[in-house]
């Protein structure tokens, strides 16, 4: 074997017309690490980079810079180190290779110190995580601050039986948790997602809320599932709970899911009360438009659900109270069966029909998120 690592491990770069200039920059960056010339690597991800920040340490010389439609890549070097900055939208990945671990850590710190843009917190904001599989980086989590009203403010958006059940759910603490599955079902447009947003605010002192943007992939990709279920995210290491939100999972939890979804349903149930969920403070929140009768019995069996709430339209009386006395023609605008939250917001904005016709029970009436 050669005494020099870079002689024992040569690197060759092949490109074709499917590769972009940014892809070439990525490949060039790996050269010194692959040959062993710079055998130590450190990296970090910044979700929101402050405007005007270049993410380059003092004294660095830019070797390559490329920009694609969706991202840019910058390759820089200094004495004993090489740095790659890959930027997309407001975020960035920063990776450093160096001749020793201490230098790699120092250069990474110099390049990224103070770069994270922290928007001014608002009283009505709550921090939520968003998981998805990136084609370039695999399973990835980013965070956003979203607006969420208090439960007292949004309570009139729900019919009385639902609001009464939600009263109890909003006050849940870790000591009250008996089941690990939270199921909200009912027609579109009734405010299921809005309720979960408010729940994130009510639980924010003890629970980290993450929304999975590609749930159909989560339970069919074991690696992705393990990253979310087992990996330590911010807050979970010190005992905080996590609530994973899966929206519109009709195919996953309906009665025939054993045949149509394969192992996906089994993995969902395993995460809530099986071996996968053991020792992990993880709750799973699912929204679906399916009727309760169409859900798989294993999903709704006693003891599995922390809460199982059917979110329906407001009654006629509740709908007229929601619109208020000042709304012109509310008597004619609302049918005898009431209205969904989506319909009421459309009427208030003036974008809905002149009246909401009486509809057969269970008919879809629009979407409200």
N, C-alpha and C positions, 0 to 999 in steps of 0.2 A: 504493500500500500504506500502511496505517496505521502511524504511528510507534510505536504500542504493540502489542507482540506479542499481549497478551490481547484486544485489539480485533480483530486480524486473524484470530485463531484462537478463535472462540467455542466453548463446550462446552455440550452439552445432555445431561441425564440422563433416560433413559427407564427406568421400572421396571414390572414386572407381578407377578402373584401367584406367579410362579416364582422371584422374587428374594427372598432373605432379608435381614434387617437388616444382617448382616455384608457381604453383597454391596453394599448401599448405601454402607456405610462405605468399602469398597474403591474404589468409583466416586468418592465425594466426595474421597478422598485425591488422585486424579489431576488434579483441577481446576487447581490452581496450577502443576503441572508442564506440563499440556497448554497452558495459556494463555501460558506463558513467564514468569509472575510469579516462579516459583522454578524455574529451568531446570536445576539440577544435582541429580542423584539418586545416592544410595549405598545399598546394601542388603547384608544378610548373613543367613545361616541358622544357627541354633543347634539342634543335635540334641537336647540335654538341658538344659533350663533349671533352674537351682537353685530349689528350693522357696522361695516368698516373694518372688522377684525380679519386679518390675513391668516392667522394660525401658523405663523412662521417664527422660529426663535431668532434672537439677535445673531447676526453674522452668517445666516444661511444664504446660500447661493442657489437660485432657481435654475434647474437643469432642463425641465420640460414643463409645459403648461398646456392643457387641452380642455376644451369645453364641448360637450354634447348637448342635445336638446334637453336632457333631464338631469345632467350632472356635469361637474368639472373635476379635473384631477391635476394636482401640482406636485412635482417631484423636486425636492431640494436636498442639499448636502452641506455638511460642514466637516470639521476635523474629527474623523472617527465615527460619523453618523450619517444616516440617510433618512429622509422624512417624506411620507406620502400623505397628502391631504385630499380626500375625496368628498366633494360637497354636493348636496342635493337640496333643493328648496331652501329651507332655513337651517337644515342640519348638516353634520359633517362627521366623517370618520377620520381620525388622525392616528397614524402608525409610524413608529420610529424603530429602526434597526441601528445597532451600535456595536462597538468592539467590546463593551462590557455593560453589565446590567445597570450599574449606577449611572453611566452616561446616558443610556436609553431613557431611564426614568427622569433624569434632569432635563433633557431636551424636550421630552413630552410635556413636562410641567411648564417649561418656558413657553412652549408653543400654544398651550391651551389655557394658561392661567388667566382668569377673568373673562374668558370668551363666552361662557354660558349666559345667555340673555334671560333674565328672570323678570317677566312682566309684573307690573305692580299688582299685588293681590287685591282682589275686590271682595267685599263682604259676602257677596252671593256666589262666589266662585268655589269650585271644588276641583281638586286634581284627580284626573282619571288616566289610567294607562290604556294603551291600545296595542294589542298584539297582532302581528301579521307575519307571513313568510315573505321575505324579500328575495327576489331572484338572485341578487348579488351577495346578500349577507345571511341568508337563512332566517330562522325565527328571530324576530326583532320586536322590541318593545319601545314605544315612544310615549311621552306624556303630554297632556294638554290640560289647561285650566278651562273648565266649561261653566257656564252660568247655570245655577240651580236654585230655585226658590225654596223657601221653607215649606214644611208640610202644611202649616196653617194657611199659607198663601195659596197653595195648589189644591187643598182639600175640596173646595167646591167644584173641581173638575170631575169629580167621581160621584157616582150614585151612592146613596146612603149605606147600603150593605157593604159595598167595596170600601168606602171611606172608613167605616167602623173597623173593618179588618186591617186596613192600612194603619189605623191609629196604633194598633198593637205592634205591627211589624216595625214601624218607625222607632219604637222604644226598645227594641230588642238589644240586648247586650251579649257578650260572649257567654255569660253564665246561663243565658236562656236558650242557647242553641241545642236543639234535640235532633233535627234532621239537617242534612247538608244541601238539599235541593230546594230552590225557590222557583216556583212555577207560576207564571202569569199567562193566562190564556183568554181568548175572546176575540171578537171581530176586529178587523183593522179600524183604526181611527179612534180608538177608545182611550188612548193615553198610556199604554203599557210602558213604553220607553220613558215617557216623562216621569212616571212613578219611580222607575229605577234610578233616574237622574237625581230625584229628590231623596231617594233612599241613600245614595252615595253621600249626599250632604249630611243626612241624619246620622250616618255611621262613620263619618270620616275620622273621628277620634280613635277608633279601634279597628277599622277595616279599610284596606286598600282595595279599590274597585278597578278592575281591568276589563275592557271590552275586547272580545276576540272577533276580529273583522272577517276571518275566514273559518268559521266553525266547522264547515263541511270538510275542510282539510285537517283540522285539529285532531279529530278522532279517527282519521284514516292515515295519519302520519305519526308513528310511534315516537320518533325523535322529537317532533314538534311538541307532542303531548308531554314528554318527559321534561323538556326545557321549561314548560310552564308549570307543571305539577311539582317537580323536584327542585328545579333551580331556585336559588335564593334571590329574590328581588328586593328592592329597597323597602325596608320596613318589616319584611317577613322574618328576618333573622332575630328581631327582638320581640317576637311573640304576636305581632299584629296578624289579624286574619286577612284573607283575600277573598273577594267575591269576583268570580269570572262570569261575565255576562255574555250569553249566546243568544242572539236575536233571530227570530223567524226560523226556528229549527223544526218546522213541521215534519219534514221527512225523517228526521232523526228519532222523534219520540212518538210518532203515530203508531197505531196498533199493529201495522204490518212491517214495522221497522226491522224486526229480526230478519226478514227476508230481503228488504230493499237496502238496508244500511249495513249489512254484514256485521263486522265486529265493532262498528262505531257506537252502537247503543250500549253494548257490553262495557266498552271502555268508559263511556259517560257514567254508567252506574258504578263502575269500579272506582272512579275518581270521587264519587260522593260517599260511598260507604264500603268500598272494597279495600283490597290490599294497597292499591295505588294511593288511596287517600289517607291511609293510616299514618299518624304522626304529623300530618300536614293540616294546618288550619285553613282549609279551603272550602268555600261555598260555591255552588254553581247556580246562577240565575238564568232561567230559560224563558223566552217569550215565544208564543205560538198563536196562530189564528185558528187552530183546530178546536173543535168542541171536545169537552172532557170525555165524552163517550168514545171518541176516536183515538184517545191516547193509549199507549201501551200500558197494560196493567202493572208491569214492573216499575214503571215510572211513578205511578200514583199510589203505590202500595203504602199502607200505614207505616209510619216511622221513617220514611225516606224523605218526606218533604218538610222543611221548616215552615213553609207556607204554600198554599195552593189556592190561588185567587182567580176567579173568573171576573174579568173586567168588561162590563157591558156599557151600553149607552145610558145617558141620564133619562129619567122619566120626563114626561111632558111638563110637569110642574117644576122639576129641577131645572130643565132646559130654559124655561121662561124666566126663572129666578136668576139663572146664569147670565142671560142676555140683559136683564135689568129693565126697570120700568121705562127708561128713556129710549129703549129700542123700538122704532116704529114698526107696527104690524107684526109684533111677535106672536100674537094669537094665530095669525094665518101662516106664519113662517114655520112653526113647529107642528108636526103631525101628532096624532093621538098617542103614538108609541114613543115619543120623545126624540132625542137626537144624540149622535155621537159628538165627542169633543171636536173632532175634525170639522164636522158640519157646523157646529156653533162658531168656531173660529172663522170659518168661511163666511158665514152670515155677518159676523161682526166686521170683517174686513170689506164686506160688500162684494165678495167674489163668489159667493154661493148662489144657488138658485133662489128664485123669489119665495119659494116655499119648499119644505122638505116633505116629500110625499110619504104616506104610510107605506112601510115595506114589510115583506114577509120576514118572519123572525130568522135571524142568522145570515141575512144577505149582507154582503160586503158594502160598506158605505164610505170608502175613502181611507186614507192613511194619515195618521197624525203621529209624528215622532217628537 
